[in-house]
Every structure is written in structure tokens, then in C-alpha cells.
Amino acid sequence: MISGTHIWKSFKGKVVNEDVTFSVNKGEVVSFLGPNGGGKTTLMRQIYGELKSDKGEIEIDEMDPYNALDVLGVVPQDVDVMDGLTSFEHIYIMGMLKGLSRREAKEMTEELMERFSIENKKVDALSGGNKRKVLIASALTSSPKYLILDEPTTGLDPQSRREVWNIISDLKRAGTGIILTTHYLEEAEKLSDRIYFLNRKILLFGKTGELRKKFANYYQVINVETGEKYNVREEELLSFIRNLNYKYEIRLPDLDEIYDKVISNEPN
């Protein structure tokens, strides 16, 4: 398990993480959602040991972050591929840097390239989605138990984004614990077992279904032809749909509505 207990972090007197407590289990995807400047990346940097918390404790399988690098893979938000290398060379070199022998690095690189359908081209010539696949594969060369993905699909086209989603789902099924930060609410809702809303401090957390039920004092009735949405209270639902003359869908509020309610109620 990865756990953080009462984490505080400030820069130049400004609190960026305020009393943050969280946990991530092996074999689950946990997402952190929040606005730009809300402290997500700062928290990630503390989890993988680039920053030290001012107060609180982070443990990765009962180790501090500095002693847990063997069980942790990281794809930071602002990282890019190393230009001039082929896909194979990029992943192979990362394996060597993580302590694999030449034979182990070669075998692992071949396995990951096949698993993620990565072509052996110069990384400079790859699409954004394939570059991201190379970065994720490079982080997996040591077969980590946990993987941190800080906004892994930002700037990708829809097809590339879904390819990354498939990789995340496959890793989860294989037992990898994944921490995901994202601005895409659809992404968090599709992939996550649990979600933390973070804007300096934890505003709300829970399983996606639990969060939706928490805000389920109304239903959304959607005109499937036009996409128009109507928020209807439960006691008024039957009388509302009796008068409809179009095809409709009924559902609980989605993550977009929950996010807007939680973040808009938080003072700046």
C-alpha cells in the first residue's frame, strides 16, 4: 500500500498541500482531480521522493519514498522522451539504469514493446500517443508494484488517449497499483476505483459510485436526440417522463456535475 498521512507542503509561505491523507492499494487505480495549481503535482513529487513533505508521513509498502524506488514507476507531468534514440534503445537504457542486466533489459524491452504494440522507430518521429507509450513502458522496466501517472493523456488525440486507457486497465488487471492525476473527468470516471478531489486539501473522496449517490438528490433526464439535460428530483421523475415525446436516458449526476459542485463551493 501507498499511504500519505496528514501531508503538508508550502512554498514561500503559501500552503500547497494542506493536511492531505490518502491511500492506494495494489491492483487499484486512484485518481486525484482538481484545478490547475491545486497541488496535485506537488503531492506526486512527494510520493516519488523528489520533494520532502514539511509535515506528515508518506509510506510505500512501509518504506519511505527514498527507499522504495524499486517498487515504484513514475511518468512525471513534464517529462518527454530522450530524442535521438529508437523506442527499443529508450526502454532498454531505462532498464539498465534501473539495475537490470543486459539480457534482462533486452528481454523486458522486447516484452513491453510487444505488449504495448510499440514500433521500433526513432522516438522523435513517433506520435504523441506512441511517445507516451514509450514513457510508460520505460517506467515499467523494473516491474514496479506501483505506477504514478501525472496527467498522462494531456494533449493526446482521442484515439491515443484511449490506447493509454487500455494500458492502464491492463496494468490494473495485472495487479499494479496506479496513481493517476488528470483534468479529464471522463478519464477518471472510466478508470478509477477511488477518486480524491484535491484543491490544496482533500475536499471529497470515495468510490465513483459512492460519490454519485452522495449527490443523487436528483436524476438527469437526457434527450438522446439533442443531448439536452434536465435535472429532475426523484419524486417528480415519473410525472416528468410521462409527458415526454422523445427518446430519453435517465442517469444519476455524472462526475462533471459533482466536480463543479465540489470545486465551486471551495473558497479561493
Residue pairs with C-beta under 8 A, 6 or more apart in sequence:
1 23
1 24
1 25
1 26
1 59
1 61
1 177
2 23
2 24
2 47
2 58
2 59
2 60
2 61
2 146
2 177
2 179
3 22
3 23
3 24
3 58
3 59
4 20
4 21
4 22
4 23
4 43
4 46
4 47
4 56
4 57
4 58
5 21
5 56
5 57
5 58
6 19
6 20
6 21
6 55
6 56
6 57
7 17
7 19
7 20
7 21
7 43
7 46
7 53
7 55
7 56
7 57
7 58
8 15
8 17
8 18
8 19
8 20
8 53
8 54
8 55
8 56
9 15
9 16
9 17
9 39
9 42
9 43
9 46
9 51
9 53
9 54
10 16
10 54
15 200
16 39
16 42
16 200
17 39
17 42
17 43
17 46
17 53
17 200
17 201
18 200
18 201
19 56
19 201
20 39
20 43
20 56
20 198
20 201
20 202
21 202
22 30
22 32
22 196
22 202
22 205
23 30
24 30
24 146
24 177
24 178
24 179
25 177
26 145
26 146
26 175
26 176
26 177
27 172
27 175
27 176
27 177
28 172
28 177
28 178
28 193
28 194
29 168
29 172
29 178
29 180
29 191
29 192
29 193
30 177
30 178
30 179
30 180
30 192
30 193
30 194
30 195
30 196
31 179
31 180
31 181
31 182
31 187
31 188
31 191
31 192
31 194
31 195
31 196
32 40
32 43
32 44
32 179
32 180
32 181
32 195
32 196
32 198
33 181
33 182
33 183
33 185
33 188
33 195
33 196
33 197
33 198
33 259
34 40
34 197
34 198
34 199
34 263
35 199
35 263
36 183
38 198
38 199
38 200
39 198
39 199
39 200
40 150
40 181
40 198
41 76
41 77
41 150
41 151
41 181
42 51
43 198
44 76
44 77
44 148
44 150
44 179
44 181
45 51
45 76
46 52
46 53
46 58
46 65
47 58
47 60
47 65
47 148
47 179
48 65
48 69
48 72
48 74
48 148
49 64
49 65
49 66
49 68
49 69
58 64
58 65
60 68
60 71
60 72
60 146
61 68
61 71
61 145
63 71
65 72
70 142
70 144
71 144
71 145
71 146
72 144
72 145
72 146
72 147
72 148
73 139
73 140
73 142
73 144
73 146
73 147
73 148
74 139
74 147
74 148
74 150
75 132
75 135
75 136
75 139
75 147
75 148
75 149
75 150
75 152
76 148
76 150
77 150
77 151
77 154
77 181
79 135
80 131
80 135
81 90
81 123
81 124
81 126
81 131
81 134
81 135
82 90
82 93
82 123
83 123
83 124
84 122
84 123
84 124
85 93
85 122
85 123
86 120
86 121
86 122
86 123
87 113
87 118
87 119
87 120
87 121
87 123
87 126
87 130
87 134
88 109
88 113
88 120
90 123
90 134
90 138
91 108
91 109
91 112
91 113
91 118
91 134
91 137
91 138
91 141
92 105
92 106
92 109
94 138
94 139
94 141
95 104
95 105
95 108
95 109
95 141
95 142
96 102
96 105
98 141
98 142
99 142
100 108
100 141
100 142
105 141
108 141
108 143
109 137
109 141
112 118
112 137
112 140
112 141
113 120
113 137
115 137
115 170
116 133
116 136
116 137
116 167
117 133
118 130
118 133
118 134
118 137
119 126
119 130
123 131
123 134
126 134
127 160
128 155
128 156
128 157
128 160
129 156
129 157
129 159
129 160
129 161
129 163
129 164
130 160
132 152
132 153
132 156
132 160
132 164
133 163
133 164
133 167
136 147
136 149
136 152
136 164
136 167
139 147
140 147
140 171
144 176
145 175
145 176
145 177
146 176
146 177
146 178
146 179
147 171
147 176
147 177
147 178
147 179
148 178
148 179
149 168
149 178
149 179
149 180
149 181
150 181
151 181
151 182
151 183
152 164
152 168
152 180
152 182
153 160
153 161
153 164
153 165
153 182
153 184
153 187
154 182
154 183
156 164
161 184
161 187
165 187
165 190
165 191
168 178
168 180
168 191
169 191
171 178
172 178
172 191
180 187
180 188
180 191
180 192
182 188
185 254
185 255
185 256
185 259
186 255
188 195
188 208
188 255
189 208
189 254
189 255
192 208
193 207
193 208
194 205
194 206
194 207
194 208
195 205
195 206
195 207
195 208
195 211
195 255
196 202
196 204
196 205
197 203
197 204
197 205
197 259
197 262
197 263
199 263
199 266
203 262
203 263
203 266
204 211
204 214
204 258
204 262
206 214
208 255
211 255
211 258
212 252
212 253
212 254
212 255
212 258
213 252
214 258
215 252
215 253
215 257
215 258
215 261
216 252
216 253
217 233
217 234
218 231
218 232
218 233
218 234
218 253
219 231
219 232
219 233
219 234
219 237
219 250
219 251
219 252
220 229
220 230
220 231
220 232
220 250
220 251
220 252
220 253
220 254
220 257
221 229
221 230
221 232
221 237
221 240
221 241
221 244
221 248
221 249
221 250
222 228
222 229
222 230
222 248
222 249
222 250
222 251
223 229
223 230
223 246
223 247
223 248
224 246
224 247
224 248
224 249
225 246
225 247
226 246
230 240
231 253
232 240
237 250
241 248
241 250
